[in-house]
């Protein structure tokens, strides 16, 4: 299953209290992990998710470091028992044809965390929410949060419209000590308050769809993520094998290049770039597209403020970077873990100030910056990872650490001191193809 059938979706519609310790808005990986771990700490938690379950979302490839927050959540055995394809490696293709050797994670670290998964996000996110409920969080789906309630500049709850058993809606105001915005790229608080700030060097957009029957490599390579750059680094494709013989295939490039009005619709642009990537054409030769095309635009950003008195942002609501290194789910889970521990500390101390709630965010942002600088290098036409590592072999372990997600490790960012300033090539025009 890729896109849930509305007739098969499920709503959680529990009776709600008037007051909770924490209200989490949004049920993706960041929101679910925050709610689960705050509840495990013994606090009362309400999670409000706008959609019914399962809900469609892109971002299927998990990097190795997701193992550790998933282990803390108690989900490793369930993932091992799932039908999600196992991911042992990532492979890069340059100029649309030049295939590198696969990078096998277990050659870097023989621990079982080096075997990860390619997940169908509707199923995976539902697993996370069910775990949050098991740990004591109250989940209410089809819940539309309309506002955050403030008293003396401190968040004290939310206003929301809740679905009833009879299909009607009830307006509610629910109080809490801490509001957590985990609304993903809609970024409820940051967008409403004008806090969202796009990265001027990563104005990218993506068009993606799903194929059935695409060619897969055999054995250990069957579940590999492939990253295929087109000539001149004008765009790149991801290839992510999923269950039921389905593959997620997306194409990312600059906004003007992908979405300029003169370039045609999403399907036309997607096939234009597919024609420039023989390695992907080869894999899709016998495949059939099984969904419509989807797109997202200008998705690299930060919020200028990550926490305030009585509230905080987690996951994509705090910030998001380009998907090339599949960092999104990991950062959501790890951010949820950091946030939950900060919330527990704040509630124990009776201090829900911005400083207390946001204490984890400088370290978290530094981890994001480590990913982002590697993304910059990926998009720079005049930079070669191969040439850099040939001249600086001592930094290979730093780059591997970032690729697997170990971005909070002390000293991992030293590689960028050696690289110097490396910035993405500015937006290309399709006329130059």
N, C-alpha and C positions, 0 to 999 in steps of 0.2 A: 504494500500500500504506500502510495506517495501522497496523494491529496485526499484527505478523509471525505467520505461521503457524508453530507450533512445529516442524512437519515440515520447514520450509525454513530453519531457523536453522543457523548455522555456529559451530563451536567451534575456537578456536586452542588446540592442545594440545602445545606444544613441550616438549622435555626442558629442565629447568631446572638452573641452577647452584646451588651452596650459598650463594653470596654475590654481592651486587650493590652498586653504589654507592648506588642509590636504588630503593626499592620504592614504586610508586604504587598505591594501592588505589582503584579506580573508574575507569571508562572513558568518562565523559561529556566534554564540552568542556574542563573544567578539568583533569581527569586526563590526557586525551589530549594536550592542548597542553603540559602540564608535561613529560610523558614524552618527547614529540617533541623539545622544545627542549633538555632535559637531555641526551638522546642526541646531538643535533646538536653540543652542546658537547664531546662525546667521552667521556662517562661511561657506565657500564653501568647499564641501567635495566630493571626488570621491572615491567610493569603487570598487575595482577590485577583482572579484571572478573567480577562475579558472574553476569551473564547471558550467554547465547549471543548471537550477532549475526545480524541486526540486532535491537535491542531497542526496544520502544515507549517513547516519552517525549513529553510535551507541551512546548510552548515553541518554536513554529515560526518566529516572526518575528524576523529579524535587523535590528538598527539599523545605520545607516551606519558607525559607528566600528568595527564588527567587521571591516571591510575590512583594517585595519592588522595585527592579529595573524594574520589569515588570509593576508595577503600574506607576512608573515614565515615562516609555515608552508609557503608555496609552493602554496597551494590556489586562488588566484584564477582561474587559467585553467580548472581543473577545474569550478569553480562556474559560470563563464561557459558551459561546454560542457554543463552539466547541464540537466535538464528543470524545475528549480525555477522557479516564477514570479518575475519581476522585480518588485521593490517600489520604486516611485518616491516614494511619499508615505504620509502618514497623515492620516486625516480624523476629526474628532470630531463626535458628535451629542449634543445635550443634551435633556433632558426627553423622550427617546424619539422625538422628531420633528424637532428643529431642527438641520439639517445645516450645519456650517461649511464654508467652502471648503477643498479639500484643501491640505495643506501639502506642497509639493514640495521635496525635499531639495536638488535641483540648483539651485534658485533661491537657496539660501543658500550653496552651495559647488558650482561647476561641475565639480569633479573627479569622475572615474569612481567614487570611493568613495561618491558620493551615490546610486548605483543599487545596491540590495542585494537580498536574496532572501527568499522565504518557503519554508522548507525542511521536508521530511519528516524528522523527527529520527532515525528509525532509519537511514535512508540517509546523512544528514549525519554523525551520530556515527560510523558505520562508516567514512566517508571520513577522518575525523580519526584514527581508530585505525590505518587502513591507512597513513596518512602517518607516524604515529609509528613503525610497523614499518619503513617504508622508511628512516627516519633512524637506525635501529639499536635501537630499543626492542624488548624481548621482550614479546609479548602472550600472556597465558593467560586464556581466558574460562572461564565456568562454574567459577570459583574462588571459594570461600567463605572469606574471612578471618575467623578466629574470635578472634584476640587480637593485640595488639602486645607484642613481647618487650622487656623492659627489663633493663638492667644498670646498677646504681648511678644510677638515675633518668634514664638516657639510653636512648632507643629504639635497639634494635639489630637489629630484624627483626620478622617476623610469623609467626604460626601460621596455617595454612590447610588446607582440604580441597580437593584438586585432582581434577578429573574425569580419568579415564584413557581410553585408546582403547577399552577393552572395556566402558566404561560404569560401572566401579567408581570408588571414591574412595580417594585416598591422603592420609594425614595428613602434613604437612610443616612443618618449621620452616626458614625461609629468612632468612639474615642480610643486613644492609645497614648503610650508614652513616646513611641518612636515610629515614624513612618519611613518605610524603605521603598524607594522608587526603583523597581526592577522592570520597567516597561519597555526595555529593549531600545531599538532605534527610534521609536516614537518619542522616547526621552521626555516623559510627561512634564516633570518639573523644569528641566533645563530648557526645553523648547518654550514652555509657557513664560518663563522669566527671562528669555533672551540670553541664556547662559551657554548655549551650544555654539561652538566655534569650530568651523571646518578647517582641516589641514590644507593650506593652499598648495602644497606640493603633491597631494594625493587626491586630486579631483577625478576620481575614477567611477566607472559604472559597470555593471555586470548584466549580461543576458544569459539565462540558463534554461535548460529543459532536461528531460529524462528519456533515456533510450532503453529498449529491451532487446536482448540478443547481441550486444556488442562483443567484440573479441576480448577475451581476457587471457593473460598469461597463465601458465600452469603452476601447480604446486604452491610453493611459498609466495610466489609473485601474484597469485590470483587476486588478492585483496589489496594490492598496492595502490597508493595514490600517485597519479601522474600529473606533473606540472609541465605544460608544453608552451614554450614561447614561440610566437610567430616571428618571421623575419623582421629585423630592425627593432625588436622589442616593442612593437606597436600594440600588441595585445598578448594575452596568454589564456590557455584553456586549463581547466581542471578536469580530471577524469577520476571519479570516485565510485568504485563498485559497491553496489548495495545488494540486499537479499532479493530473491525472486527474479534473478537474472536482469535486474534493472541497474543502470549506470547513470549517475548524475554527471552532466557535462555542461560546464559554464564557461563563458568567455568574458574576460575583464580587459578594459582599456580606458583611455582618457574619455572624459565626458563628451568633448567635441567629436572625437573619433567614433564613439559608439552611438551617440544620440543626436548628432547634428541633424537638423530637419531635412537636409538635402540627401541624407544617406539611406532613407527608407525606413521601414518598420523594423521591429526587433528581429523578426524572422529573416529579413533580407540582410541585416547586418551580421547576424549569427552565421549565415551561410557564406557571406563574403569572407569572414575570417576563417571559417572552416576550409574554404578553398585555398587559404594561405598556410594550412597546417596539414601536410600530407600524412604525418604520423597519426593524427587524430582521424583523418579520413579513412585510413587503413583499418582502424579499430571499429569504425562505425559502418563499414561497407555493407555488412549483412544485418545491421540493426534497424529497428523501427522506432520512431519517436512515439512515446506513449503518453505525453502530456502536452499542454500548451507551452508557450514560452513565457518566462517570468523575467522581471528586470528590477534592479534597484540602482539608485543613483547617488553619487557624492556621499559615500558612507564612511569617510574617515574624519573623525572629529573627537573633541574633548568637551566636557563641561568645564567652564572656568571655575565653578565652585562645586565640590563633591559632597559637601556636608554642611548642615546648618544646625541650629538649635532644634533638636527633636526630629531631625530628618537626615537621610543620607541617600546617595546614589550607588547602585551596584551594577556590574555587568555593562551591557551596551548603553544603558542610560547614563553611565559615567563617561564612557568613551569607547570608540571602536576604530580598528585599523583594518587595512586591506586584508582580504581573505587568503592571500597567497600561501601563508604558512599554517593555515588551519588553526589559528590561535583562539578563535572566538569562544568555543565551548569551554576550553581550558580556563581562559581568563574569567568567564562567567562563574565556573565552579570554584576557582581559587579565590576570586573576589568575594563570593558568597561565604567562603570559609573565613577569610579575614574579617568580613563584616560581622558575621555571627559572633565571633570572639570579642570584637570591639563592642557590640551591643550588650553581650553578657557582662563585660567589664563595666560599661556605663550604667546598666541597671543595678548591678551590685553596689556601685558607688553612689547611686542616686544623682548622677551627673550626666545629663543628656545634651551637653553643650556641643557645639560644632567641633571644638578641639578634641574632645573625648571621642566623639563618634567618627571623626575623620582621621584618627591617629594612624590608621593602617594605609591611608591612601598615598602618601609620598612614596613608600616602598612599592606599592602596587603600580603607580604611574611610572616608576623607574623600570619595572619589568616590561610594561607596555612600550616604553621608549626603546628598550633593547630589541623587541620585535620590530618596531617601526624603523629603526635605523637599518636593519637587515632588509626590510621591504624597500627602503630608499635605494639601497645598493642593487636590488633585483631590477628596479626600473631604470637605473642609470645606464644609458647606452655605452658610455665610455668606461664602464667598470666590469671587470671579469673576476668572478670568485676563484676560478682556476688559477689565473695569473697571480692574484693576491696571495693565495695559499702556497703557491710554488715559491714565492719570495718570502713568505712569512709562515712557514709550516708550524711554528709554535702556537699559532692561533687557531689551528684546526679544531681543537677541543672546545674552544670558546664558541665557534660557529655551530658545532654539533650540539652543545648545551642549549643554544637558543632554538635550534631546529626541533629538538625534542620537548622544549618548553621549560627548561631549567633556567628561566630568565631572572629569578630572584637570588641566584647564587652569587656570593661576593666575588667580585673581580671578573665576572663574565663579560661585562661591557668594555674591558680593556682592549678588545679587538677593534673597537671603533676609534681609539686613540691612534692605533697603527694605520687604520684606513684613511684617517683624515676626513675632510668634508666630502661626502658623497651624496649627491642629491639626484632625485628622479629627473629624467628628461621631461621638459614641459610638453604640454598637450600637442599631439600630432593632429594633422588634418587628413581626412580620408583621401583627399585629392592627391596626396603624396604616395599613395599605395602603388 
